[in-house]
């Protein structure tokens, strides 16, 4: 359903989980392989699997620089961004 609950720091998140951040803060997520994600305040993203995320609203910053050979895909309504060893930010605004 639409039930959301707070995840304590250090929680392991499984594929299929949707992460929603509050208006007053963001969230950091460490993916397998060393990729790190930061969700901005009022963002929502679905963890689809290793190295795959769907940004539903808001913004995500990804850092894959230290994760040699661990690419990431971020799906958005506008398309899919594939990355191989860098830092980038995606932001959804309006429609």
PyMOL commands that set and color helices and strands:
alter all, ss='L'
color gray80, all
select strands_A, chain A and resi 18-20+27-30+36-39+44-49+52-63+72-76+79-83+87-92
alter strands_A, ss='S'
color yellow, strands_A
deselect
rebuild
show_as cartoon
